[in-house]
Amino acid sequence: MTKDVSVANYIGGEWVASSGSETLPVSNPATGERLGRVPLSGPEDVGAAVEAAKRALPAWRATPAAERARVLFRLKTLLDRSLEDLAASLAREHGKNLEECRGEIRRGIENVEHACGIPTLMLGSTLEDIAPGIDCETFLQPLGVFAGITPYNFPVMIPLWFWPYAVATGNTFVLKPSEQDPLTHQTVVELAAEAGLPEGVLNVVHGARDAAAALIEHDDVRGISFVGSSAVARQVYAGAAARGKRVQALGGAKNYLVVLPDADYDLATDAILSSLFGSAGQRCLAGSVVVGVADAYPEMKERLLDGAASLSLGYALDGDPFMGPLISAAHRERVLGYIEQGISEGARLLLDGRDATVKKYPKGHWVGPTLFDEVGPDLVVGREEIFGPVGGLAGVGSLNEALEVIQRVGYGNMTSIFTTSGRAARDIRYHAGISMLGINIGVAAPMAFFPFGGAKGSFYGDLKAQGRDAIEFYTDKRVVISRW
């Protein structure tokens, strides 16, 4: 079932072919089935999309906030109705299981729903008589054309972190989604048009590095929203900031999870297994290393080893597997290389997923759950983001020692603690230096009305995704001081 249909760009309200001749295949990572081809667009296509967004800006910026919100209300309704079809499409092109696909889409819908509150979210402030007869007021105003560059691991949710807020606040938008799984978001774009989003307000240009660079360099793009690896996030931040653009660049992670002896071990085991191996470890909030304090270490080691060995692999639309494949053959080789490096560094391999197979789907990019023991930030597998189903274990004598380990890691995206002690929970919040923290939670993913983003090497910028930060990122404050 090979399909050579090329994915189209969406510019000015129309699906148009890319001007470039190069394409990449889009394939089902579990079955190997060809789903289509994605174009590698370049500066010419990016320029056309930015120009369309620029043309649409005056009318959309003048559209009352309540009317912009009504478009998003209609989009939310359409997304809710389409959830199962979107989940099936996402499972085909990404590989995660159906429940994870549904969860991703629901999280995306939450952001559309939150952006529907824009008449309230964009309220300014006033104060009369700042001096005799003089009043002061602030207004939030859109800035212009924004761009988003998003990754493969959440190809529906992460674009919805960005463009709904940008257009709700009166801006227009150009999205460059991941070239590895761009299909499901195409349906979201169609639903946005059906909901009444005017031509040119949202544009999509497919491609890779050249398209991303063209967006960063374009003079008419006022800001960049990015999610990807930390190395690229740093480059995007530097390149866009040097051109005077606003930037929110979310990078990678190495998330350490702490278990204290007073924890509920059943709760901790289930939450940590899901954190380590859900979505095959391909998420920035995935747990990476489990630090057991004192007696919690041998207990969790036994439980996690038994639990990981029992997890099922398979294709989401053929049964109900816990874990699907990795996104591509190249990424599978990268993850296998990290496992080899862990062995060569001296980490003790407790569970080896390198030879995992699914008999019915020999072309799938399978790696089974893998667990190392004796892992810490001194090892590559303990400090670099693997982005696969590879977890580590470590034992320490106290919470203070666990905090010292966490603080040695160069990333600062998420950490979680499993405990029944309020004091211990407060200590990790107070001292860890990590932006997103879980208390007896394996994946500390904030809801749409709270900010999402890390610290240290996990985030470059000031204002994060979602929540109030999103509104402030896509607007500028106008301060009016008046005497009459």
Secondary structure, 3 states (H helix, E strand, C coil): CCCCCECCEEECCEEECCCCCCEEEEECCCCCCEEEEEECCCHHHHHHHHHHHHHHHHHHHHCCHHHHHHHHHHHHHHHHHCHHHHHHHHHHHHCCCHHHHHHHHHHHHHHHHHHCCHHHHCCCEEEEEEECCEEEEEEEEECCEEEEECCCCCCCHHHHHHHHHHHHCCCEEEEECCCCCCHHHHHHHHHHHHCCCCCCCEEECCCCHHHHHHHHHCCCEEEEEEECCHHHHHHHHHHHHHCCCEEEEECCCCEEEEECCCCCHHHHHHHHHHHHHHHHHCCCCCEEEEEEECCHHHHHHHHHHHHHHCCCECCCCCCCCCECCCCCHHHHHHHHHHHHHHHHHCCEEEECCCCCCCCCCCCCCCCCCEEEECCCCCCHHHHCCCCCCEEEEEEECCHHHHHHHHHCCCEECEEEEECCCHHHHHHHHHHCCCCEEEECCCCCCCCCCCCECCEECCEEECCCECHHHHHHHCEEEEEEEEEC
